[in-house]
């Protein structure tokens, strides 16, 4: 999985989008990732809808929140 490529101090968060944006998990340091995060990633399924802008907007909001 791509998370294994991160360094311990790297940060990652995840959003998905279909008809709307969904928060999978807020930004977290790789060293703090637990099994619950991997379980959430395993549950992501495609359903055919696409609201790309909502996904970008939610991701942007989370990045700006982390930066402050």
Secondary structure by P-SEA (a helix, b strand, c coil): cccccccccbbbbbbbbccbbbbcccccccccccaaaaaaaaacccccccaaaaaaaaaaaaaaaaac
